[in-house]
Amino acid sequence: MKHVLAIALCAVAFSAFGHGGEDHDAPPPAPTSSQSVAPRAAVATEDFEVVAALEGQHLLVYVDRFASNEPVTNARVEIEGAGLKGFARETAPGAYVMDVATAISPAKHPLTITIEAGDITDLLSTTLDTTLPPASSEHVRGWSEQVVWIIAGLLLLAAGALLAAWRYRANKGN
C-alpha cells in the first residue's frame, strides 16, 4: 500500500511539469532587418496573380499567370496609389521594380495595378499595408503558474519524505 501511495504522489508531482503544452524554451531570436517581413499586397484575377512588396526604396511586383503560375515576361506594369504613379521595369522574368522616391507613410494604401501582357490587359486593385506589425509580447508568468510549480515541488518533497521514512522503517526491521 505504501508503494502505491509513493508512486501516486510521484506521478502527481511529475504531471505538474507537463501542463498546457506550453513551450518554455528560449524564445526564437527577433528578426533582424534582413529577415523582417516587408509590407505586402496580393491580388489575383482569372489571368494574373500579383504580389507587391515594399523593400526599402523599391516596390517589387511579381506577376504570374494564375492558371499555370509561370512568370509573366515582357509585360507593361503600371502602378498607381500610395503616392506612386508610373511604370515598373522588368528585372527578372515575372519580377518588376518601381523606384519609390519618397517614404510611404504607415497606413493601408489602395493600389491599382494595370498589366498588359500580349493581348491580355487586366486591372487589379489591392491594398498595400505599411502599418507597423504589433510588438510581440513575452510570456508573463502569472500567479497560477507559480502555484502549480510550488505544489509540484511540495508533492515531490512529500514523496521523497515518504520514501525515506519507508526505507528507514524497512532497514530498522532488519
HELIX and SHEET records of a PDB file:
HELIX    1   1 LYS A    2  SER A   15  1                                  14    
HELIX    2   2 TRP A  143  GLY A  173  1                                  31    
SHEET    1   A 8 ARG A  40  ALA A  44  0                                        
SHEET    2   A 8 PHE A  48  GLU A  55 -1                                        
SHEET    3   A 8 HIS A  58  ARG A  65 -1                                        
SHEET    4   A 8 ALA A  95  ASP A  99 -1                                        
SHEET    5   A 8 LEU A  84  ALA A  92 -1                                        
SHEET    6   A 8 ARG A  76  GLY A  81 -1                                        
SHEET    7   A 8 LYS A 108  ALA A 117 -1                                        
SHEET    8   A 8 ILE A 120  ASP A 129 -1                                        
END                                                                             
